[in-house]
C-alpha cells in the first residue's frame, strides 16, 4: 500500500511512526512533514518516509499529488484541512482518505454548532450561551458571576479558550476575542460556558459512521507552566492511562456521550468516520463534555500509539469502510508519558533555528521515542522550527516508571531556550 500522511507536527510523526510498522505499507509520504518524520523507515522494506513540500491546507496540490502517485490511503492529521473539506474533495476524485468530512468537522470548527448539538441530543455539557455580539455576551457572563469560560467559535490552534475568574476578566476576554479579534475570524461568535470544577481527561473514540470504539483515558496539560499556571498552549505533555476513571466508569461515560452522539449524527445525516476526541470534565454531578475535537489530540496521539497493539492501517481502513465492529482495540498494559519540549517564549513569540543536540542519546534509551513536532533539517543539524519542538515519549511498567523514563530522555536533549513542564503525570501520582 502507498500511504500519504498530511501534517507536520508531533501527532503526524506518531501516526507515521505507527503506520510505518504495518506489513501492508510499501511506500509512504508525509506533507509537509518534519525532520524526525524524514528519518522514519518502513518495516517492510527499510525505505525512508519521504517528506513532500506541500502545505497541509493546499488541498488542490495534495489531491494532484495523491492522484499522480496513486496513493491507496491518505491519513489527515490536523483540523484545518478537515474543516476545509479535504475528505470530500479526495472522495469526489475517487481517492481513499481517512478523516472526517466537512460536515462532521463542524464539531471542532464551530464551538457554537457543537454546543447546540449537545443540548439538542442530551449530551451532558456545561450550561452555556452562544453570542455574536459583545454586549449580550458580557451580560451572560454576569449571570454566571463572571466565573466562566469564553471560547472563540472557530479554530484557533487550541488556544481560543479563555478561563475567567470574575466579571472583569470575563469582559476582557469577550473584548479580546470579539472586539480585538485576537483569534481573527474564529472569534466572530463565542460560546460562554459555566466554569466546571473537576478533573479534565481526554477521551478518544474511533468511528466508522455506525460504530464507535473508545480508547483508554489520557490527560493533557494545557497550561504552559508547572502547577497548571501560565497561558493556554496546544498541550505541554500527556500520559495514559489516567487513574480517574475505572474501566466500568469509562464504559459508562462512553455510553452517556457516544450513544447520543452517534444517534444525533444519524438524525442530522452526518456520516462521522474518523476520530472523535471529546474533552471531558469529571464533575461531582458526573462527566460533562467541554468540547469536541474531530481529529487525534496532540500530544495524546503520542501516548496512545506507543500503547496501541493493533495494526493502525487496518483500523483506519475499517473506519473508512464502515467495518469497525469486526475489530477489537488492543492496548499494552504499560503506561506512556509524553513531555513536550517547547521553544523559549511559547505560546507567545519565539525564535526558530536553534540547533538541537542529544536526540540520538535520548532515542537510544529503552522504551523511549522522541517525536518531532516543530523541527527542520539545516545542513547536518536538526533545528527548532516551531513553538512545540519535541514530544519526548516513554513507556514504563507503570506511570511512575514511564514518567522517570521520559524525564531521563528530556535531560539528554538540549537546545537554546528549551522550556518544558516538570510535572507531567504528577496529578495521577
PESUL-V647184 format. One record per residue. RES is the residue in three letters. PSI is psi in radians with two decimals (NA if undefined). Layout:
BEGIN
RES;PSI
RES;PSI
END
This chain:
BEGIN
UNK;2.50
UNK;2.24
UNK;2.45
UNK;2.19
UNK;2.36
UNK;2.23
UNK;3.07
UNK;0.19
UNK;-2.91
UNK;-0.67
UNK;-0.79
UNK;-0.62
UNK;-0.73
UNK;-0.72
UNK;-0.81
UNK;-0.82
UNK;-0.77
UNK;-0.75
UNK;-0.62
UNK;-0.33
UNK;-0.19
UNK;2.37
UNK;-0.20
UNK;-0.33
UNK;2.21
UNK;-0.35
UNK;2.46
UNK;2.45
UNK;2.73
UNK;2.29
UNK;2.08
UNK;-0.19
UNK;-2.98
UNK;-3.11
UNK;-0.58
UNK;-0.70
UNK;-0.66
UNK;-0.20
UNK;-0.08
UNK;2.49
UNK;2.59
UNK;2.45
UNK;-0.54
UNK;-0.72
UNK;0.09
UNK;0.09
UNK;2.50
UNK;2.58
UNK;2.33
UNK;2.26
UNK;2.34
UNK;2.28
UNK;1.18
UNK;2.23
UNK;2.63
UNK;-0.34
UNK;0.01
UNK;1.32
UNK;-0.71
UNK;-0.84
UNK;-0.70
UNK;-0.71
UNK;-0.75
UNK;-0.70
UNK;-0.80
UNK;-0.67
UNK;-0.77
UNK;-0.74
UNK;-0.02
UNK;0.92
UNK;2.32
UNK;-0.58
UNK;2.23
UNK;2.36
UNK;2.10
UNK;2.17
UNK;-1.08
UNK;2.91
UNK;-0.65
UNK;-0.90
UNK;-0.58
UNK;-0.79
UNK;-0.53
UNK;-0.11
UNK;0.49
UNK;-0.65
UNK;-0.74
UNK;-0.75
UNK;-0.80
UNK;-0.81
UNK;-0.71
UNK;-0.51
UNK;0.33
UNK;0.34
UNK;2.37
UNK;2.30
UNK;2.42
UNK;2.28
UNK;2.91
UNK;2.63
UNK;3.08
UNK;-0.66
UNK;-0.76
UNK;-0.52
UNK;-0.30
UNK;-0.45
UNK;-0.52
UNK;-0.65
UNK;-0.22
UNK;1.86
UNK;-0.54
UNK;-0.84
UNK;-0.82
UNK;-0.81
UNK;-0.77
UNK;-0.64
UNK;-0.79
UNK;-0.75
UNK;-0.71
UNK;-0.68
UNK;0.29
UNK;0.57
UNK;2.21
UNK;2.16
UNK;3.05
UNK;2.62
UNK;2.44
UNK;2.89
UNK;2.64
UNK;2.38
UNK;2.56
UNK;0.10
UNK;2.51
UNK;-0.69
UNK;-1.04
UNK;-0.58
UNK;-0.80
UNK;-0.66
UNK;-0.69
UNK;-0.70
UNK;-0.71
UNK;-0.59
UNK;-0.36
UNK;0.17
UNK;0.33
UNK;-0.14
UNK;1.67
UNK;3.10
UNK;2.16
UNK;2.16
UNK;2.26
UNK;2.44
UNK;-0.76
UNK;-2.98
UNK;2.32
UNK;0.74
UNK;0.59
UNK;0.15
UNK;0.00
UNK;0.58
UNK;2.10
UNK;2.17
UNK;2.23
UNK;2.43
UNK;-0.32
UNK;3.08
UNK;-0.66
UNK;-0.84
UNK;-0.67
UNK;-0.77
UNK;-0.65
UNK;-0.73
UNK;-0.78
UNK;-0.80
UNK;-0.75
UNK;-0.78
UNK;-0.84
UNK;-0.60
UNK;-0.90
UNK;-0.17
UNK;0.79
UNK;-0.50
UNK;0.43
UNK;-2.49
UNK;-0.33
UNK;-0.41
UNK;0.32
UNK;-0.61
UNK;2.76
UNK;2.71
UNK;2.29
UNK;2.09
UNK;2.62
UNK;2.62
UNK;2.08
UNK;2.34
UNK;2.45
UNK;-2.86
UNK;2.25
UNK;2.33
UNK;2.75
UNK;2.29
UNK;2.51
UNK;2.51
UNK;2.33
UNK;2.26
UNK;2.66
UNK;0.39
UNK;-0.44
UNK;-0.71
UNK;2.53
UNK;2.18
UNK;2.08
UNK;2.48
UNK;2.92
UNK;2.95
UNK;2.74
UNK;2.95
UNK;2.21
UNK;2.77
UNK;1.74
UNK;-0.62
UNK;2.67
UNK;-0.49
UNK;2.78
UNK;2.63
UNK;0.38
UNK;0.75
UNK;2.95
UNK;-3.01
UNK;2.76
UNK;2.47
UNK;-3.09
UNK;-0.16
UNK;2.15
UNK;0.04
UNK;2.85
UNK;2.95
UNK;2.78
UNK;2.45
UNK;2.94
UNK;2.70
UNK;0.09
UNK;-0.24
UNK;2.25
UNK;2.97
UNK;-0.65
UNK;-0.70
UNK;-0.64
UNK;-0.74
UNK;-0.69
UNK;-0.71
UNK;-0.74
UNK;-0.71
UNK;-0.78
UNK;-0.51
UNK;-0.91
UNK;-0.63
UNK;-0.92
UNK;-0.52
UNK;-0.90
UNK;-0.64
UNK;-0.77
UNK;-0.72
UNK;-0.73
UNK;-0.79
UNK;-0.58
UNK;0.13
UNK;0.79
UNK;2.00
UNK;1.64
UNK;1.76
UNK;2.01
UNK;-2.69
UNK;2.38
UNK;2.22
UNK;1.56
UNK;2.40
UNK;2.16
UNK;2.29
UNK;2.14
UNK;1.71
UNK;2.99
UNK;-0.47
UNK;0.19
UNK;3.08
UNK;2.42
UNK;2.45
UNK;2.22
UNK;-0.76
UNK;2.88
UNK;2.45
UNK;2.63
UNK;0.52
UNK;3.01
UNK;2.52
UNK;2.74
UNK;1.87
UNK;0.29
UNK;-0.65
UNK;-0.68
UNK;-0.70
UNK;-0.58
UNK;-0.81
UNK;-0.40
UNK;-0.36
UNK;-0.37
UNK;2.28
UNK;-0.41
UNK;2.83
UNK;2.05
UNK;-0.60
UNK;-0.78
UNK;-0.69
UNK;-0.76
UNK;-0.66
UNK;-0.74
UNK;-0.62
UNK;-0.71
UNK;-0.74
UNK;-0.07
UNK;0.47
UNK;0.47
UNK;-0.48
UNK;-0.43
UNK;-0.16
UNK;2.51
UNK;2.21
UNK;2.33
UNK;2.34
UNK;2.48
UNK;2.46
UNK;-0.23
UNK;2.79
UNK;2.71
UNK;2.41
UNK;2.33
UNK;2.15
UNK;2.13
UNK;2.23
UNK;2.10
UNK;2.86
UNK;2.53
UNK;2.28
UNK;-0.41
UNK;2.42
UNK;0.15
UNK;-2.70
UNK;2.61
UNK;2.75
UNK;2.69
UNK;3.00
UNK;0.24
UNK;2.29
UNK;2.32
UNK;2.25
UNK;2.80
UNK;0.11
UNK;-0.76
UNK;-0.71
UNK;-0.70
UNK;-0.78
UNK;-0.40
UNK;-0.25
UNK;2.51
UNK;2.42
UNK;0.26
UNK;2.45
UNK;2.17
UNK;1.94
UNK;2.31
UNK;2.42
UNK;-1.15
UNK;1.38
UNK;2.78
UNK;2.79
UNK;2.27
UNK;1.74
UNK;-2.17
UNK;-0.15
UNK;2.64
UNK;2.25
UNK;2.83
UNK;2.50
UNK;0.47
UNK;-3.13
UNK;-0.97
UNK;2.10
UNK;-0.86
UNK;2.65
UNK;1.67
UNK;1.97
UNK;2.37
UNK;2.49
UNK;2.55
UNK;2.87
UNK;-0.46
UNK;3.12
UNK;-0.73
UNK;-0.78
UNK;-0.72
UNK;-0.70
UNK;-0.82
UNK;-0.72
UNK;-0.73
UNK;-0.78
UNK;-0.50
UNK;-0.66
UNK;-0.71
UNK;-0.71
UNK;-0.39
UNK;-0.23
UNK;2.35
UNK;2.45
UNK;2.67
UNK;2.15
UNK;0.14
UNK;2.32
UNK;2.31
UNK;2.73
UNK;2.56
UNK;0.17
UNK;0.48
UNK;2.27
UNK;-0.02
UNK;-0.60
UNK;-0.59
UNK;-0.40
UNK;NA
END
